[in-house]
Amino acid sequence: MSEQNRFDWGETVRINKDAPGEFSPGSLGSVCGMRNSAEGVLYLIEFSTGEAIEILEDWLEEHSEEG
């Protein structure tokens, strides 16, 4: 993982509860891309449905297999 990125390629993440509704808060997805923008780090997240979204790092959280 890069020093500037909180998440790494292929990592499973959860969209946090504070994310806007169009990003499906609570959903799990996999990191399949990342880039810097004026707003911060953007991640390309792919869901199990094959749908992908680009979302700010601030709206992502680590996914724990335990819970």
N, C-alpha and C positions, 0 to 999 in steps of 0.2 A: 504494500500500500504506500502511496506517496505521502510525504510529510504533510501535504496540504489537504489531503482527502481523508475524511473520517471512515469511509467505506471502501471496499476493494471489489474488483471485478468478480462476478459470480456469487458474491455474498448475498444471503437472504436478509432482507430488511422489511420492516413494517412501516406503513404510512401512519404517522402519529395522529392522535385525536384532534390536534390543532390545525391540521391541514384543511384547506377548503374542500367542500363536499365533492367537487368534480374530480378530486384525486383519490376518492374512496378510502377515507380514514379507516384504519384497522386492517386493511388488506396487506397481504404478504406478496413480495415480488423479489426478483433477482436483479442485481446491478449488472447491466450489460453495456454501460458507457458512462462517461463523465466528462465535463468540460467546465472551464471557468467562464463566468459571465459577470457583467457589471453588478448583478444582484447577489452573487456568491457562486458557490459550486453547484452546478446542475447535474443531476444523475438521470440516466435513462434507465427506467425500471420496467422490466417485463413481468407480466402476470402469467399465471398458469393457463389462462385463456388464449395467450399469444398476443394480447393487447399490450402496448407499451406506452408509457408516459414519460415526460421529462419533468422533474420536480426538484425544488431546492433542497439542499442538504438539511436545512433547518426543519423540514417537515418529515424527516426520516428518523427512525430509531432502530437500534440493534434488535434482532430477533433472537429470543432465547428458545431453544428446543424444549426447555422445561415448562414454559408457560405462555 
